[in-house]
Amino acid sequence: MNLKEFYNYHVKNHFKTGFLVMLLVFFLSSIFFLLNSDVAMKVIEKFMESVGDNIVLDGKVSAFGLIKNNITACLVMILLGLIPYLFLPYFSLIINGAVIGAALGMIVAKMGMTGYLAFILSV
């Protein structure tokens, strides 16, 4: 079995499903958090409590901290992928979709329609 056959047989469907799950959670959470911006602020604050010390130093984003956080997230996803339950890596996709949706909802709630442009440019 070559790499293309392996991708088509084993990976392609999971990749599509994971992408669709994250996209769905992103859109649903952005709508929810747009309507409930106070809840969005609490979610973002909790997220920053868990990773903020590694990423933000003295009000500035630390490149080393950001890279370290991303490597840790990738390793967790790889380790979850080794466990023979196919749904475990989807938790990370769901959390990422919800956090990004919360950020979009909060930005649009605070800035109005210009928040969409600011969000797209910042992502």
C-alpha positions as a Markdown table, in Angstrom:
| # | Residue | x | y | z |
|---|---|---|---|---|
| 1 | Met | 0.0 | 0.0 | 0.0 |
| 2 | Asn | 1.5 | 3.3 | -1.0 |
| 3 | Leu | 1.0 | 6.6 | 0.7 |
| 4 | Lys | -1.8 | 7.8 | -1.5 |
| 5 | Glu | -3.8 | 4.6 | -1.0 |
| 6 | Phe | -3.2 | 4.8 | 2.8 |
| 7 | Tyr | -4.5 | 8.4 | 2.8 |
| 8 | Asn | -7.6 | 7.6 | 0.8 |
| 9 | Tyr | -8.4 | 4.5 | 2.8 |
| 10 | His | -7.5 | 5.5 | 6.3 |
| 11 | Val | -7.1 | 9.3 | 6.7 |
| 12 | Lys | -9.4 | 11.1 | 4.2 |
| 13 | Asn | -12.7 | 10.4 | 5.9 |
| 14 | His | -11.4 | 11.2 | 9.4 |
| 15 | Phe | -9.9 | 14.4 | 8.1 |
| 16 | Lys | -13.1 | 15.5 | 6.5 |
| 17 | Thr | -15.2 | 14.6 | 9.5 |
| 18 | Gly | -12.8 | 16.4 | 11.9 |
| 19 | Phe | -12.8 | 19.5 | 9.7 |
| 20 | Leu | -16.6 | 19.5 | 9.5 |
| 21 | Val | -17.0 | 19.0 | 13.3 |
| 22 | Met | -14.6 | 21.9 | 14.1 |
| 23 | Leu | -16.4 | 24.1 | 11.5 |
| 24 | Leu | -19.8 | 23.3 | 12.9 |
| 25 | Val | -18.7 | 23.9 | 16.5 |
| 26 | Phe | -17.1 | 27.2 | 15.4 |
| 27 | Phe | -20.2 | 28.5 | 13.7 |
| 28 | Leu | -22.6 | 27.3 | 16.5 |
| 29 | Ser | -20.4 | 28.7 | 19.3 |
| 30 | Ser | -19.8 | 32.0 | 17.4 |
| 31 | Ile | -23.6 | 32.5 | 17.2 |
| 32 | Phe | -24.1 | 31.5 | 20.8 |
| 33 | Phe | -21.3 | 33.7 | 22.1 |
| 34 | Leu | -22.5 | 36.6 | 19.9 |
| 35 | Leu | -25.8 | 36.5 | 21.6 |
| 36 | Asn | -24.2 | 35.9 | 25.0 |
| 37 | Ser | -21.0 | 38.1 | 25.0 |
| 38 | Asp | -20.6 | 38.0 | 28.8 |
| 39 | Val | -20.3 | 34.2 | 28.7 |
| 40 | Ala | -17.8 | 34.6 | 25.8 |
| 41 | Met | -15.7 | 36.8 | 28.0 |
| 42 | Lys | -15.7 | 34.2 | 30.8 |
| 43 | Val | -14.6 | 31.4 | 28.4 |
| 44 | Ile | -11.8 | 33.6 | 27.0 |
| 45 | Glu | -10.7 | 34.4 | 30.6 |
| 46 | Lys | -10.6 | 30.7 | 31.6 |
| 47 | Phe | -8.7 | 29.9 | 28.4 |
| 48 | Met | -6.1 | 32.6 | 29.2 |
| 49 | Glu | -5.8 | 31.4 | 32.8 |
| 50 | Ser | -4.8 | 28.0 | 31.5 |
| 51 | Val | -2.4 | 29.1 | 28.8 |
| 52 | Gly | -1.9 | 32.8 | 29.3 |
| 53 | Asp | 1.1 | 32.6 | 31.5 |
| 54 | Asn | 3.0 | 30.7 | 28.8 |
| 55 | Ile | 1.9 | 32.9 | 25.9 |
| 56 | Val | 1.6 | 36.5 | 27.3 |
| 57 | Leu | 4.5 | 38.0 | 29.2 |
| 58 | Asp | 4.3 | 41.7 | 30.3 |
| 59 | Gly | 1.4 | 42.3 | 28.0 |
| 60 | Lys | 3.2 | 41.0 | 24.9 |
| 61 | Val | 2.9 | 37.7 | 23.1 |
| 62 | Ser | 6.0 | 35.5 | 23.7 |
| 63 | Ala | 7.0 | 33.7 | 20.5 |
| 64 | Phe | 8.7 | 31.0 | 22.5 |
| 65 | Gly | 5.7 | 30.5 | 24.7 |
| 66 | Leu | 3.4 | 30.3 | 21.7 |
| 67 | Ile | 5.5 | 27.7 | 20.0 |
| 68 | Lys | 5.8 | 25.7 | 23.2 |
| 69 | Asn | 2.0 | 25.8 | 23.7 |
| 70 | Asn | 1.5 | 24.7 | 20.1 |
| 71 | Ile | 4.0 | 21.8 | 20.4 |
| 72 | Thr | 2.3 | 20.7 | 23.6 |
| 73 | Ala | -1.1 | 20.7 | 21.9 |
| 74 | Cys | 0.2 | 18.8 | 18.9 |
| 75 | Leu | 1.8 | 16.2 | 21.2 |
| 76 | Val | -1.5 | 15.8 | 23.1 |
| 77 | Met | -3.4 | 15.3 | 19.8 |
| 78 | Ile | -0.8 | 12.7 | 18.7 |
| 79 | Leu | -1.0 | 10.8 | 22.0 |
| 80 | Leu | -4.8 | 10.9 | 21.9 |
| 81 | Gly | -4.6 | 9.5 | 18.3 |
| 82 | Leu | -2.7 | 6.5 | 19.6 |
| 83 | Ile | -5.5 | 5.5 | 21.9 |
| 84 | Pro | -7.8 | 3.2 | 20.0 |
| 85 | Tyr | -10.9 | 5.3 | 20.4 |
| 86 | Leu | -11.5 | 7.3 | 17.3 |
| 87 | Phe | -13.4 | 10.1 | 19.0 |
| 88 | Leu | -10.7 | 11.3 | 21.4 |
| 89 | Pro | -8.8 | 13.6 | 19.0 |
| 90 | Tyr | -12.1 | 15.3 | 18.2 |
| 91 | Phe | -12.2 | 16.7 | 21.7 |
| 92 | Ser | -9.3 | 19.0 | 20.8 |
| 93 | Leu | -11.0 | 20.1 | 17.6 |
| 94 | Ile | -14.2 | 20.8 | 19.5 |
| 95 | Ile | -12.4 | 22.9 | 22.1 |
| 96 | Asn | -10.5 | 24.8 | 19.4 |
| 97 | Gly | -13.7 | 25.5 | 17.5 |
| 98 | Ala | -15.4 | 26.7 | 20.6 |
| 99 | Val | -12.6 | 29.0 | 21.7 |
| 100 | Ile | -12.2 | 30.5 | 18.2 |
| 101 | Gly | -16.0 | 30.9 | 18.0 |
| 102 | Ala | -16.1 | 32.6 | 21.4 |
| 103 | Ala | -13.4 | 35.0 | 20.2 |
| 104 | Leu | -15.4 | 35.8 | 17.0 |
| 105 | Gly | -18.6 | 36.2 | 19.0 |
| 106 | Met | -17.0 | 38.5 | 21.5 |
| 107 | Ile | -15.3 | 40.6 | 18.9 |
| 108 | Val | -18.4 | 41.0 | 16.8 |
| 109 | Ala | -20.5 | 41.8 | 19.9 |
| 110 | Lys | -18.0 | 44.6 | 20.9 |
| 111 | Met | -17.1 | 46.0 | 17.5 |
| 112 | Gly | -20.2 | 45.3 | 15.3 |
| 113 | Met | -19.8 | 44.2 | 11.7 |
| 114 | Thr | -16.3 | 45.6 | 11.5 |
| 115 | Gly | -15.4 | 42.9 | 14.0 |
| 116 | Tyr | -15.6 | 40.3 | 11.2 |
| 117 | Leu | -12.9 | 42.0 | 9.2 |
| 118 | Ala | -10.7 | 42.4 | 12.4 |
| 119 | Phe | -11.2 | 38.7 | 13.2 |
| 120 | Ile | -10.4 | 37.5 | 9.7 |
| 121 | Leu | -7.2 | 39.6 | 9.6 |
| 122 | Ser | -6.1 | 38.5 | 13.1 |
| 123 | Val | -6.6 | 34.8 | 12.4 |
